[in-house]
Structure formats: C-alpha cells, structure tokens
Amino acid sequence: MKVTDMLIGLIIGLAAALTGCFLFIVIFTDYGFTEGFEIMKREGQTGKLITLGAILNLIAFFALLKAKKEIMARGVLLATIILAIATILL
C-alpha cells in the first residue's frame, strides 16, 4: 500500500508540473504548447520552464498533507526532487 501511494504521489507531482508548464506557455506566451516548448528549448530556457511548472507541486503537496495522505505527499516531494535534478542537468 505504501509503495502504490508513493507511486500515485509521484504521478500526481509529475502531472502537476506538466500542467504548470502547459499553463505557463499558454497563458504567458502567444504560442501553443508544442511551439512554445520548442522555442523555449531552442533558447535554452527548458530548465526555467520546468522550475516554473513545478510550482503547482506546492499546491498538490499541501493538499495531500491536509487530506492526511502523507505517503502520497512524499511521492510529490520525490517528483519535485526528480524535476530539480532534471533542471540541473538541462
């Protein structure tokens, strides 16, 4: 049960970050998601985009803590750590 809860939290964290990236590109640029992502990638801004997208993980983390789902919240934290490592490597 603990492993599946952590895996669900990891999926929630990655989905929240992807949603955050999508919302950032769609709201703050004049491009669609794929075109905006390609432009960010070409300009070397992918790490910054991932970082801004991960802001939604805060909301997911605290919502899971409030719902007493600590193991899932750990999964969201793990997703944030994975995204931080990806940001450093990019």
PyMOL Python script that loads the backbone (N, CA, C, O; Angstrom):
from pymol import cmd

cmd.read_pdbstr("""\
ATOM      1  N   MET A   1       0.820  -1.188   0.000  1.00  0.00           N
ATOM      2  CA  MET A   1       0.000   0.000   0.000  1.00  0.00           C
ATOM      3  C   MET A   1       0.867   1.256   0.000  1.00  0.00           C
ATOM      4  O   MET A   1       0.538   2.233  -0.674  1.00  0.00           O
ATOM      5  N   LYS A   2       1.976   1.241   0.752  1.00  0.00           N
ATOM      6  CA  LYS A   2       2.826   2.419   0.820  1.00  0.00           C
ATOM      7  C   LYS A   2       3.493   2.706  -0.519  1.00  0.00           C
ATOM      8  O   LYS A   2       3.615   3.862  -0.924  1.00  0.00           O
ATOM      9  N   VAL A   3       3.925   1.644  -1.206  1.00  0.00           N
ATOM     10  CA  VAL A   3       4.605   1.834  -2.486  1.00  0.00           C
ATOM     11  C   VAL A   3       3.634   2.383  -3.523  1.00  0.00           C
ATOM     12  O   VAL A   3       3.994   3.269  -4.298  1.00  0.00           O
ATOM     13  N   THR A   4       2.417   1.869  -3.545  1.00  0.00           N
ATOM     14  CA  THR A   4       1.445   2.365  -4.520  1.00  0.00           C
ATOM     15  C   THR A   4       1.044   3.803  -4.211  1.00  0.00           C
ATOM     16  O   THR A   4       0.843   4.600  -5.127  1.00  0.00           O
ATOM     17  N   ASP A   5       0.928   4.138  -2.935  1.00  0.00           N
ATOM     18  CA  ASP A   5       0.605   5.522  -2.574  1.00  0.00           C
ATOM     19  C   ASP A   5       1.725   6.472  -2.992  1.00  0.00           C
ATOM     20  O   ASP A   5       1.461   7.574  -3.474  1.00  0.00           O
ATOM     21  N   MET A   6       2.980   6.042  -2.805  1.00  0.00           N
ATOM     22  CA  MET A   6       4.091   6.892  -3.204  1.00  0.00           C
ATOM     23  C   MET A   6       4.133   7.021  -4.726  1.00  0.00           C
ATOM     24  O   MET A   6       4.427   8.096  -5.248  1.00  0.00           O
ATOM     25  N   LEU A   7       3.844   5.939  -5.434  1.00  0.00           N
ATOM     26  CA  LEU A   7       3.817   5.985  -6.897  1.00  0.00           C
ATOM     27  C   LEU A   7       2.705   6.911  -7.388  1.00  0.00           C
ATOM     28  O   LEU A   7       2.899   7.667  -8.340  1.00  0.00           O
ATOM     29  N   ILE A   8       1.554   6.852  -6.746  1.00  0.00           N
ATOM     30  CA  ILE A   8       0.454   7.756  -7.099  1.00  0.00           C
ATOM     31  C   ILE A   8       0.863   9.204  -6.842  1.00  0.00           C
ATOM     32  O   ILE A   8       0.568  10.082  -7.653  1.00  0.00           O
ATOM     33  N   GLY A   9       1.536   9.460  -5.730  1.00  0.00           N
ATOM     34  CA  GLY A   9       2.028  10.799  -5.432  1.00  0.00           C
ATOM     35  C   GLY A   9       3.049  11.274  -6.454  1.00  0.00           C
ATOM     36  O   GLY A   9       3.055  12.443  -6.840  1.00  0.00           O
ATOM     37  N   LEU A  10       3.920  10.356  -6.895  1.00  0.00           N
ATOM     38  CA  LEU A  10       4.902  10.689  -7.923  1.00  0.00           C
ATOM     39  C   LEU A  10       4.203  11.079  -9.219  1.00  0.00           C
ATOM     40  O   LEU A  10       4.579  12.057  -9.865  1.00  0.00           O
ATOM     41  N   ILE A  11       3.193  10.317  -9.591  1.00  0.00           N
ATOM     42  CA  ILE A  11       2.432  10.620 -10.807  1.00  0.00           C
ATOM     43  C   ILE A  11       1.706  11.958 -10.666  1.00  0.00           C
ATOM     44  O   ILE A  11       1.670  12.752 -11.607  1.00  0.00           O
ATOM     45  N   ILE A  12       1.130  12.204  -9.493  1.00  0.00           N
ATOM     46  CA  ILE A  12       0.456  13.487  -9.249  1.00  0.00           C
ATOM     47  C   ILE A  12       1.456  14.638  -9.378  1.00  0.00           C
ATOM     48  O   ILE A  12       1.148  15.664  -9.984  1.00  0.00           O
ATOM     49  N   GLY A  13       2.640  14.469  -8.814  1.00  0.00           N
ATOM     50  CA  GLY A  13       3.661  15.516  -8.881  1.00  0.00           C
ATOM     51  C   GLY A  13       4.126  15.795 -10.299  1.00  0.00           C
ATOM     52  O   GLY A  13       4.273  16.954 -10.689  1.00  0.00           O
ATOM     53  N   LEU A  14       4.357  14.741 -11.073  1.00  0.00           N
ATOM     54  CA  LEU A  14       4.786  14.936 -12.458  1.00  0.00           C
ATOM     55  C   LEU A  14       3.673  15.537 -13.306  1.00  0.00           C
ATOM     56  O   LEU A  14       3.924  16.381 -14.165  1.00  0.00           O
ATOM     57  N   ALA A  15       2.427  15.093 -13.057  1.00  0.00           N
ATOM     58  CA  ALA A  15       1.289  15.648 -13.793  1.00  0.00           C
ATOM     59  C   ALA A  15       1.071  17.117 -13.440  1.00  0.00           C
ATOM     60  O   ALA A  15       0.748  17.924 -14.311  1.00  0.00           O
ATOM     61  N   ALA A  16       1.244  17.463 -12.177  1.00  0.00           N
ATOM     62  CA  ALA A  16       1.090  18.864 -11.763  1.00  0.00           C
ATOM     63  C   ALA A  16       2.160  19.734 -12.416  1.00  0.00           C
ATOM     64  O   ALA A  16       1.872  20.851 -12.846  1.00  0.00           O
ATOM     65  N   ALA A  17       3.384  19.237 -12.492  1.00  0.00           N
ATOM     66  CA  ALA A  17       4.461  20.004 -13.121  1.00  0.00           C
ATOM     67  C   ALA A  17       4.208  20.170 -14.618  1.00  0.00           C
ATOM     68  O   ALA A  17       4.433  21.247 -15.172  1.00  0.00           O
ATOM     69  N   LEU A  18       3.745  19.115 -15.267  1.00  0.00           N
ATOM     70  CA  LEU A  18       3.430  19.205 -16.692  1.00  0.00           C
ATOM     71  C   LEU A  18       2.287  20.183 -16.928  1.00  0.00           C
ATOM     72  O   LEU A  18       2.315  20.961 -17.881  1.00  0.00           O
ATOM     73  N   THR A  19       1.288  20.142 -16.059  1.00  0.00           N
ATOM     74  CA  THR A  19       0.172  21.083 -16.158  1.00  0.00           C
ATOM     75  C   THR A  19       0.656  22.513 -15.944  1.00  0.00           C
ATOM     76  O   THR A  19       0.217  23.428 -16.640  1.00  0.00           O
ATOM     77  N   GLY A  20       1.554  22.708 -14.991  1.00  0.00           N
ATOM     78  CA  GLY A  20       2.110  24.038 -14.746  1.00  0.00           C
ATOM     79  C   GLY A  20       2.889  24.563 -15.943  1.00  0.00           C
ATOM     80  O   GLY A  20       2.780  25.740 -16.289  1.00  0.00           O
ATOM     81  N   CYS A  21       3.675  23.695 -16.577  1.00  0.00           N
ATOM     82  CA  CYS A  21       4.408  24.095 -17.786  1.00  0.00           C
ATOM     83  C   CYS A  21       3.440  24.471 -18.899  1.00  0.00           C
ATOM     84  O   CYS A  21       3.623  25.477 -19.585  1.00  0.00           O
ATOM     85  N   PHE A  22       2.413  23.655 -19.067  1.00  0.00           N
ATOM     86  CA  PHE A  22       1.403  23.919 -20.094  1.00  0.00           C
ATOM     87  C   PHE A  22       0.724  25.264 -19.851  1.00  0.00           C
ATOM     88  O   PHE A  22       0.599  26.079 -20.766  1.00  0.00           O
ATOM     89  N   LEU A  23       0.290  25.490 -18.617  1.00  0.00           N
ATOM     90  CA  LEU A  23      -0.395  26.744 -18.294  1.00  0.00           C
ATOM     91  C   LEU A  23       0.519  27.949 -18.479  1.00  0.00           C
ATOM     92  O   LEU A  23       0.079  28.989 -18.970  1.00  0.00           O
ATOM     93  N   PHE A  24       1.776  27.822 -18.095  1.00  0.00           N
ATOM     94  CA  PHE A  24       2.711  28.934 -18.261  1.00  0.00           C
ATOM     95  C   PHE A  24       2.874  29.296 -19.729  1.00  0.00           C
ATOM     96  O   PHE A  24       2.825  30.472 -20.089  1.00  0.00           O
ATOM     97  N   ILE A  25       3.067  28.291 -20.579  1.00  0.00           N
ATOM     98  CA  ILE A  25       3.270  28.565 -22.001  1.00  0.00           C
ATOM     99  C   ILE A  25       2.010  29.145 -22.626  1.00  0.00           C
ATOM    100  O   ILE A  25       2.082  30.117 -23.379  1.00  0.00           O
ATOM    101  N   VAL A  26       0.864  28.563 -22.323  1.00  0.00           N
ATOM    102  CA  VAL A  26      -0.382  29.008 -22.950  1.00  0.00           C
ATOM    103  C   VAL A  26      -0.791  30.401 -22.475  1.00  0.00           C
ATOM    104  O   VAL A  26      -1.247  31.217 -23.276  1.00  0.00           O
ATOM    105  N   ILE A  27      -0.633  30.679 -21.182  1.00  0.00           N
ATOM    106  CA  ILE A  27      -1.102  31.957 -20.645  1.00  0.00           C
ATOM    107  C   ILE A  27      -0.118  33.094 -20.930  1.00  0.00           C
ATOM    108  O   ILE A  27      -0.542  34.194 -21.286  1.00  0.00           O
ATOM    109  N   PHE A  28       1.166  32.851 -20.782  1.00  0.00           N
ATOM    110  CA  PHE A  28       2.137  33.940 -20.835  1.00  0.00           C
ATOM    111  C   PHE A  28       2.866  34.088 -22.168  1.00  0.00           C
ATOM    112  O   PHE A  28       3.702  34.981 -22.309  1.00  0.00           O
ATOM    113  N   THR A  29       2.571  33.239 -23.143  1.00  0.00           N
ATOM    114  CA  THR A  29       3.164  33.410 -24.468  1.00  0.00           C
ATOM    115  C   THR A  29       2.048  33.448 -25.505  1.00  0.00           C
ATOM    116  O   THR A  29       0.890  33.149 -25.211  1.00  0.00           O
ATOM    117  N   ASP A  30       2.419  33.816 -26.701  1.00  0.00           N
ATOM    118  CA  ASP A  30       1.444  33.871 -27.794  1.00  0.00           C
ATOM    119  C   ASP A  30       1.449  32.594 -28.626  1.00  0.00           C
ATOM    120  O   ASP A  30       0.890  32.575 -29.723  1.00  0.00           O
ATOM    121  N   TYR A  31       2.061  31.544 -28.134  1.00  0.00           N
ATOM    122  CA  TYR A  31       2.211  30.309 -28.887  1.00  0.00           C
ATOM    123  C   TYR A  31       1.405  29.186 -28.253  1.00  0.00           C
ATOM    124  O   TYR A  31       0.966  29.283 -27.108  1.00  0.00           O
ATOM    125  N   GLY A  32       1.221  28.116 -29.026  1.00  0.00           N
ATOM    126  CA  GLY A  32       0.626  26.908 -28.474  1.00  0.00           C
ATOM    127  C   GLY A  32       1.666  26.166 -27.654  1.00  0.00           C
ATOM    128  O   GLY A  32       2.818  26.593 -27.569  1.00  0.00           O
ATOM    129  N   PHE A  33       1.261  25.052 -27.049  1.00  0.00           N
ATOM    130  CA  PHE A  33       2.172  24.350 -26.143  1.00  0.00           C
ATOM    131  C   PHE A  33       3.393  23.799 -26.865  1.00  0.00           C
ATOM    132  O   PHE A  33       4.520  24.037 -26.432  1.00  0.00           O
ATOM    133  N   THR A  34       3.192  23.069 -27.957  1.00  0.00           N
ATOM    134  CA  THR A  34       4.337  22.443 -28.624  1.00  0.00           C
ATOM    135  C   THR A  34       5.263  23.487 -29.235  1.00  0.00           C
ATOM    136  O   THR A  34       6.484  23.371 -29.137  1.00  0.00           O
ATOM    137  N   GLU A  35       4.683  24.505 -29.865  1.00  0.00           N
ATOM    138  CA  GLU A  35       5.510  25.548 -30.466  1.00  0.00           C
ATOM    139  C   GLU A  35       6.246  26.347 -29.386  1.00  0.00           C
ATOM    140  O   GLU A  35       7.427  26.658 -29.540  1.00  0.00           O
ATOM    141  N   GLY A  36       5.561  26.673 -28.313  1.00  0.00           N
ATOM    142  CA  GLY A  36       6.188  27.399 -27.211  1.00  0.00           C
ATOM    143  C   GLY A  36       7.296  26.594 -26.555  1.00  0.00           C
ATOM    144  O   GLY A  36       8.336  27.142 -26.192  1.00  0.00           O
ATOM    145  N   PHE A  37       7.072  25.280 -26.401  1.00  0.00           N
ATOM    146  CA  PHE A  37       8.103  24.427 -25.808  1.00  0.00           C
ATOM    147  C   PHE A  37       9.328  24.356 -26.709  1.00  0.00           C
ATOM    148  O   PHE A  37      10.460  24.398 -26.227  1.00  0.00           O
ATOM    149  N   GLU A  38       9.107  24.248 -28.017  1.00  0.00           N
ATOM    150  CA  GLU A  38      10.234  24.204 -28.952  1.00  0.00           C
ATOM    151  C   GLU A  38      11.043  25.499 -28.905  1.00  0.00           C
ATOM    152  O   GLU A  38      12.272  25.468 -28.959  1.00  0.00           O
ATOM    153  N   ILE A  39      10.358  26.630 -28.805  1.00  0.00           N
ATOM    154  CA  ILE A  39      11.058  27.915 -28.717  1.00  0.00           C
ATOM    155  C   ILE A  39      11.863  27.992 -27.421  1.00  0.00           C
ATOM    156  O   ILE A  39      13.017  28.421 -27.430  1.00  0.00           O
ATOM    157  N   MET A  40      11.253  27.577 -26.303  1.00  0.00           N
ATOM    158  CA  MET A  40      11.969  27.584 -25.019  1.00  0.00           C
ATOM    159  C   MET A  40      13.180  26.653 -25.074  1.00  0.00           C
ATOM    160  O   MET A  40      14.243  26.974 -24.543  1.00  0.00           O
ATOM    161  N   LYS A  41      13.013  25.510 -25.713  1.00  0.00           N
ATOM    162  CA  LYS A  41      14.103  24.550 -25.825  1.00  0.00           C
ATOM    163  C   LYS A  41      15.236  25.125 -26.674  1.00  0.00           C
ATOM    164  O   LYS A  41      16.410  24.988 -26.330  1.00  0.00           O
ATOM    165  N   ARG A  42      14.878  25.762 -27.775  1.00  0.00           N
ATOM    166  CA  ARG A  42      15.871  26.349 -28.665  1.00  0.00           C
ATOM    167  C   ARG A  42      16.656  27.466 -27.970  1.00  0.00           C
ATOM    168  O   ARG A  42      17.852  27.629 -28.210  1.00  0.00           O
ATOM    169  N   GLU A  43      15.986  28.227 -27.115  1.00  0.00           N
ATOM    170  CA  GLU A  43      16.637  29.335 -26.414  1.00  0.00           C
ATOM    171  C   GLU A  43      17.334  28.900 -25.122  1.00  0.00           C
ATOM    172  O   GLU A  43      17.945  29.724 -24.442  1.00  0.00           O
ATOM    173  N   GLY A  44      17.247  27.622 -24.784  1.00  0.00           N
ATOM    174  CA  GLY A  44      17.905  27.120 -23.584  1.00  0.00           C
ATOM    175  C   GLY A  44      17.174  27.463 -22.300  1.00  0.00           C
ATOM    176  O   GLY A  44      17.799  27.553 -21.244  1.00  0.00           O
ATOM    177  N   GLN A  45      15.881  27.652 -22.365  1.00  0.00           N
ATOM    178  CA  GLN A  45      15.077  28.036 -21.206  1.00  0.00           C
ATOM    179  C   GLN A  45      14.270  26.870 -20.631  1.00  0.00           C
ATOM    180  O   GLN A  45      13.350  27.089 -19.843  1.00  0.00           O
ATOM    181  N   THR A  46      14.599  25.645 -21.011  1.00  0.00           N
ATOM    182  CA  THR A  46      13.824  24.490 -20.573  1.00  0.00           C
ATOM    183  C   THR A  46      13.884  24.305 -19.058  1.00  0.00           C
ATOM    184  O   THR A  46      12.875  23.977 -18.433  1.00  0.00           O
ATOM    185  N   GLY A  47      15.039  24.509 -18.474  1.00  0.00           N
ATOM    186  CA  GLY A  47      15.175  24.371 -17.022  1.00  0.00           C
ATOM    187  C   GLY A  47      14.301  25.352 -16.265  1.00  0.00           C
ATOM    188  O   GLY A  47      13.686  25.001 -15.259  1.00  0.00           O
ATOM    189  N   LYS A  48      14.250  26.573 -16.750  1.00  0.00           N
ATOM    190  CA  LYS A  48      13.404  27.580 -16.111  1.00  0.00           C
ATOM    191  C   LYS A  48      11.930  27.233 -16.270  1.00  0.00           C
ATOM    192  O   LYS A  48      11.131  27.458 -15.361  1.00  0.00           O
ATOM    193  N   LEU A  49      11.575  26.683 -17.427  1.00  0.00           N
ATOM    194  CA  LEU A  49      10.193  26.274 -17.662  1.00  0.00           C
ATOM    195  C   LEU A  49       9.791  25.154 -16.709  1.00  0.00           C
ATOM    196  O   LEU A  49       8.690  25.176 -16.157  1.00  0.00           O
ATOM    197  N   ILE A  50      10.667  24.182 -16.511  1.00  0.00           N
ATOM    198  CA  ILE A  50      10.384  23.083 -15.582  1.00  0.00           C
ATOM    199  C   ILE A  50      10.237  23.614 -14.159  1.00  0.00           C
ATOM    200  O   ILE A  50       9.359  23.178 -13.415  1.00  0.00           O
ATOM    201  N   THR A  51      11.093  24.549 -13.791  1.00  0.00           N
ATOM    202  CA  THR A  51      11.023  25.125 -12.447  1.00  0.00           C
ATOM    203  C   THR A  51       9.711  25.859 -12.224  1.00  0.00           C
ATOM    204  O   THR A  51       9.083  25.707 -11.176  1.00  0.00           O
ATOM    205  N   LEU A  52       9.296  26.647 -13.193  1.00  0.00           N
ATOM    206  CA  LEU A  52       8.022  27.363 -13.062  1.00  0.00           C
ATOM    207  C   LEU A  52       6.841  26.398 -13.051  1.00  0.00           C
ATOM    208  O   LEU A  52       5.855  26.626 -12.351  1.00  0.00           O
ATOM    209  N   GLY A  53       6.941  25.325 -13.821  1.00  0.00           N
ATOM    210  CA  GLY A  53       5.867  24.335 -13.837  1.00  0.00           C
ATOM    211  C   GLY A  53       5.736  23.591 -12.526  1.00  0.00           C
ATOM    212  O   GLY A  53       4.644  23.158 -12.157  1.00  0.00           O
ATOM    213  N   ALA A  54       6.848  23.440 -11.818  1.00  0.00           N
ATOM    214  CA  ALA A  54       6.832  22.689 -10.560  1.00  0.00           C
ATOM    215  C   ALA A  54       6.190  23.457  -9.411  1.00  0.00           C
ATOM    216  O   ALA A  54       6.016  22.902  -8.326  1.00  0.00           O
ATOM    217  N   ILE A  55       5.839  24.708  -9.624  1.00  0.00           N
ATOM    218  CA  ILE A  55       5.187  25.483  -8.566  1.00  0.00           C
ATOM    219  C   ILE A  55       3.860  24.839  -8.164  1.00  0.00           C
ATOM    220  O   ILE A  55       3.462  24.910  -7.002  1.00  0.00           O
ATOM    221  N   LEU A  56       3.180  24.216  -9.118  1.00  0.00           N
ATOM    222  CA  LEU A  56       1.914  23.556  -8.790  1.00  0.00           C
ATOM    223  C   LEU A  56       2.105  22.371  -7.843  1.00  0.00           C
ATOM    224  O   LEU A  56       1.150  21.924  -7.207  1.00  0.00           O
ATOM    225  N   ASN A  57       3.332  21.864  -7.748  1.00  0.00           N
ATOM    226  CA  ASN A  57       3.591  20.777  -6.803  1.00  0.00           C
ATOM    227  C   ASN A  57       3.387  21.226  -5.358  1.00  0.00           C
ATOM    228  O   ASN A  57       3.034  20.417  -4.500  1.00  0.00           O
ATOM    229  N   LEU A  58       3.607  22.503  -5.088  1.00  0.00           N
ATOM    230  CA  LEU A  58       3.346  23.024  -3.738  1.00  0.00           C
ATOM    231  C   LEU A  58       1.880  22.859  -3.364  1.00  0.00           C
ATOM    232  O   LEU A  58       1.550  22.436  -2.256  1.00  0.00           O
ATOM    233  N   ILE A  59       1.015  23.196  -4.301  1.00  0.00           N
ATOM    234  CA  ILE A  59      -0.423  23.069  -4.048  1.00  0.00           C
ATOM    235  C   ILE A  59      -0.792  21.609  -3.825  1.00  0.00           C
ATOM    236  O   ILE A  59      -1.532  21.281  -2.898  1.00  0.00           O
ATOM    237  N   ALA A  60      -0.266  20.727  -4.689  1.00  0.00           N
ATOM    238  CA  ALA A  60      -0.565  19.302  -4.548  1.00  0.00           C
ATOM    239  C   ALA A  60      -0.019  18.758  -3.227  1.00  0.00           C
ATOM    240  O   ALA A  60      -0.694  17.984  -2.549  1.00  0.00           O
ATOM    241  N   PHE A  61       1.191  19.158  -2.862  1.00  0.00           N
ATOM    242  CA  PHE A  61       1.816  18.682  -1.631  1.00  0.00           C
ATOM    243  C   PHE A  61       0.991  19.063  -0.407  1.00  0.00           C
ATOM    244  O   PHE A  61       0.684  18.210   0.425  1.00  0.00           O
ATOM    245  N   PHE A  62       0.634  20.333  -0.296  1.00  0.00           N
ATOM    246  CA  PHE A  62      -0.107  20.775   0.888  1.00  0.00           C
ATOM    247  C   PHE A  62      -1.544  20.257   0.893  1.00  0.00           C
ATOM    248  O   PHE A  62      -2.113  20.031   1.960  1.00  0.00           O
ATOM    249  N   ALA A  63      -2.134  20.067  -0.287  1.00  0.00           N
ATOM    250  CA  ALA A  63      -3.478  19.482  -0.342  1.00  0.00           C
ATOM    251  C   ALA A  63      -3.452  18.038   0.152  1.00  0.00           C
ATOM    252  O   ALA A  63      -4.358  17.607   0.866  1.00  0.00           O
ATOM    253  N   LEU A  64      -2.417  17.291  -0.225  1.00  0.00           N
ATOM    254  CA  LEU A  64      -2.298  15.910   0.240  1.00  0.00           C
ATOM    255  C   LEU A  64      -2.004  15.848   1.736  1.00  0.00           C
ATOM    256  O   LEU A  64      -2.503  14.958   2.424  1.00  0.00           O
ATOM    257  N   LEU A  65      -1.210  16.768   2.243  1.00  0.00           N
ATOM    258  CA  LEU A  65      -0.968  16.800   3.687  1.00  0.00           C
ATOM    259  C   LEU A  65      -2.243  17.119   4.453  1.00  0.00           C
ATOM    260  O   LEU A  65      -2.504  16.527   5.500  1.00  0.00           O
ATOM    261  N   LYS A  66      -3.034  18.044   3.940  1.00  0.00           N
ATOM    262  CA  LYS A  66      -4.281  18.410   4.603  1.00  0.00           C
ATOM    263  C   LYS A  66      -5.264  17.241   4.595  1.00  0.00           C
ATOM    264  O   LYS A  66      -6.055  17.079   5.524  1.00  0.00           O
ATOM    265  N   ALA A  67      -5.209  16.419   3.528  1.00  0.00           N
ATOM    266  CA  ALA A  67      -6.087  15.258   3.423  1.00  0.00           C
ATOM    267  C   ALA A  67      -5.528  14.040   4.162  1.00  0.00           C
ATOM    268  O   ALA A  67      -6.077  12.944   4.059  1.00  0.00           O
ATOM    269  N   LYS A  68      -4.430  14.234   4.910  1.00  0.00           N
ATOM    270  CA  LYS A  68      -3.797  13.161   5.690  1.00  0.00           C
ATOM    271  C   LYS A  68      -3.282  12.020   4.800  1.00  0.00           C
ATOM    272  O   LYS A  68      -3.374  10.848   5.164  1.00  0.00           O
ATOM    273  N   LYS A  69      -2.746  12.376   3.647  1.00  0.00           N
ATOM    274  CA  LYS A  69      -2.141  11.417   2.714  1.00  0.00           C
ATOM    275  C   LYS A  69      -0.633  11.672   2.668  1.00  0.00           C
ATOM    276  O   LYS A  69      -0.098  12.109   1.649  1.00  0.00           O
ATOM    277  N   GLU A  70       0.039  11.394   3.779  1.00  0.00           N
ATOM    278  CA  GLU A  70       1.452  11.731   3.912  1.00  0.00           C
ATOM    279  C   GLU A  70       2.332  10.980   2.916  1.00  0.00           C
ATOM    280  O   GLU A  70       3.292  11.544   2.391  1.00  0.00           O
ATOM    281  N   ILE A  71       2.015   9.721   2.654  1.00  0.00           N
ATOM    282  CA  ILE A  71       2.841   8.930   1.734  1.00  0.00           C
ATOM    283  C   ILE A  71       2.728   9.485   0.316  1.00  0.00           C
ATOM    284  O   ILE A  71       3.725   9.565  -0.401  1.00  0.00           O
ATOM    285  N   MET A  72       1.517   9.868  -0.089  1.00  0.00           N
ATOM    286  CA  MET A  72       1.347  10.481  -1.411  1.00  0.00           C
ATOM    287  C   MET A  72       2.076  11.817  -1.478  1.00  0.00           C
ATOM    288  O   MET A  72       2.643  12.166  -2.513  1.00  0.00           O
ATOM    289  N   ALA A  73       2.062  12.560  -0.384  1.00  0.00           N
ATOM    290  CA  ALA A  73       2.788  13.832  -0.340  1.00  0.00           C
ATOM    291  C   ALA A  73       4.288  13.593  -0.500  1.00  0.00           C
ATOM    292  O   ALA A  73       4.981  14.400  -1.118  1.00  0.00           O
ATOM    293  N   ARG A  74       4.792  12.490   0.053  1.00  0.00           N
ATOM    294  CA  ARG A  74       6.200  12.137  -0.148  1.00  0.00           C
ATOM    295  C   ARG A  74       6.479  11.855  -1.621  1.00  0.00           C
ATOM    296  O   ARG A  74       7.550  12.191  -2.126  1.00  0.00           O
ATOM    297  N   GLY A  75       5.522  11.240  -2.308  1.00  0.00           N
ATOM    298  CA  GLY A  75       5.667  10.994  -3.742  1.00  0.00           C
ATOM    299  C   GLY A  75       5.751  12.290  -4.533  1.00  0.00           C
ATOM    300  O   GLY A  75       6.528  12.393  -5.482  1.00  0.00           O
ATOM    301  N   VAL A  76       4.951  13.278  -4.144  1.00  0.00           N
ATOM    302  CA  VAL A  76       5.016  14.591  -4.795  1.00  0.00           C
ATOM    303  C   VAL A  76       6.375  15.226  -4.524  1.00  0.00           C
ATOM    304  O   VAL A  76       6.960  15.845  -5.413  1.00  0.00           O
ATOM    305  N   LEU A  77       6.876  15.077  -3.311  1.00  0.00           N
ATOM    306  CA  LEU A  77       8.202  15.595  -2.976  1.00  0.00           C
ATOM    307  C   LEU A  77       9.279  14.896  -3.803  1.00  0.00           C
ATOM    308  O   LEU A  77      10.225  15.539  -4.259  1.00  0.00           O
ATOM    309  N   LEU A  78       9.141  13.590  -3.998  1.00  0.00           N
ATOM    310  CA  LEU A  78      10.075  12.843  -4.837  1.00  0.00           C
ATOM    311  C   LEU A  78      10.032  13.351  -6.278  1.00  0.00           C
ATOM    312  O   LEU A  78      11.074  13.484  -6.920  1.00  0.00           O
ATOM    313  N   ALA A  79       8.836  13.635  -6.784  1.00  0.00           N
ATOM    314  CA  ALA A  79       8.709  14.191  -8.135  1.00  0.00           C
ATOM    315  C   ALA A  79       9.408  15.541  -8.226  1.00  0.00           C
ATOM    316  O   ALA A  79      10.041  15.845  -9.237  1.00  0.00           O
ATOM    317  N   THR A  80       9.298  16.346  -7.185  1.00  0.00           N
ATOM    318  CA  THR A  80       9.953  17.652  -7.172  1.00  0.00           C
ATOM    319  C   THR A  80      11.472  17.491  -7.177  1.00  0.00           C
ATOM    320  O   THR A  80      12.174  18.255  -7.839  1.00  0.00           O
ATOM    321  N   ILE A  81      11.978  16.505  -6.446  1.00  0.00           N
ATOM    322  CA  ILE A  81      13.422  16.244  -6.438  1.00  0.00           C
ATOM    323  C   ILE A  81      13.883  15.782  -7.815  1.00  0.00           C
ATOM    324  O   ILE A  81      14.935  16.209  -8.292  1.00  0.00           O
ATOM    325  N   ILE A  82      13.110  14.919  -8.453  1.00  0.00           N
ATOM    326  CA  ILE A  82      13.444  14.457  -9.806  1.00  0.00           C
ATOM    327  C   ILE A  82      13.460  15.633 -10.776  1.00  0.00           C
ATOM    328  O   ILE A  82      14.350  15.734 -11.621  1.00  0.00           O
ATOM    329  N   LEU A  83      12.478  16.518 -10.655  1.00  0.00           N
ATOM    330  CA  LEU A  83      12.437  17.697 -11.524  1.00  0.00           C
ATOM    331  C   LEU A  83      13.613  18.634 -11.254  1.00  0.00           C
ATOM    332  O   LEU A  83      14.135  19.256 -12.179  1.00  0.00           O
ATOM    333  N   ALA A  84      14.032  18.737  -9.999  1.00  0.00           N
ATOM    334  CA  ALA A  84      15.189  19.577  -9.672  1.00  0.00           C
ATOM    335  C   ALA A  84      16.459  19.013 -10.302  1.00  0.00           C
ATOM    336  O   ALA A  84      17.284  19.766 -10.819  1.00  0.00           O
ATOM    337  N   ILE A  85      16.615  17.707 -10.260  1.00  0.00           N
ATOM    338  CA  ILE A  85      17.780  17.075 -10.889  1.00  0.00           C
ATOM    339  C   ILE A  85      17.732  17.266 -12.399  1.00  0.00           C
ATOM    340  O   ILE A  85      18.758  17.533 -13.025  1.00  0.00           O
ATOM    341  N   ALA A  86      16.537  17.131 -12.990  1.00  0.00           N
ATOM    342  CA  ALA A  86      16.392  17.355 -14.432  1.00  0.00           C
ATOM    343  C   ALA A  86      16.723  18.797 -14.793  1.00  0.00           C
ATOM    344  O   ALA A  86      17.321  19.056 -15.837  1.00  0.00           O
ATOM    345  N   THR A  87      16.339  19.729 -13.940  1.00  0.00           N
ATOM    346  CA  THR A  87      16.637  21.141 -14.188  1.00  0.00           C
ATOM    347  C   THR A  87      18.141  21.391 -14.143  1.00  0.00           C
ATOM    348  O   THR A  87      18.667  22.155 -14.952  1.00  0.00           O
ATOM    349  N   ILE A  88      18.826  20.758 -13.211  1.00  0.00           N
ATOM    350  CA  ILE A  88      20.278  20.923 -13.112  1.00  0.00           C
ATOM    351  C   ILE A  88      20.963  20.343 -14.348  1.00  0.00           C
ATOM    352  O   ILE A  88      21.917  20.925 -14.865  1.00  0.00           O
ATOM    353  N   LEU A  89      20.478  19.203 -14.816  1.00  0.00           N
ATOM    354  CA  LEU A  89      21.099  18.553 -15.966  1.00  0.00           C
ATOM    355  C   LEU A  89      20.802  19.269 -17.274  1.00  0.00           C
ATOM    356  O   LEU A  89      21.583  19.177 -18.222  1.00  0.00           O
ATOM    357  N   LEU A  90      19.690  19.977 -17.335  1.00  0.00           N
ATOM    358  CA  LEU A  90      19.366  20.700 -18.568  1.00  0.00           C
ATOM    359  C   LEU A  90      20.013  22.051 -18.500  1.00  0.00           C
ATOM    360  O   LEU A  90      19.881  22.847 -19.429  1.00  0.00           O
TER     361      LEU A  90
END
""", "prot")
cmd.dss("prot")
cmd.show_as("cartoon", "prot")
cmd.util.cbc("prot")
cmd.orient("prot")
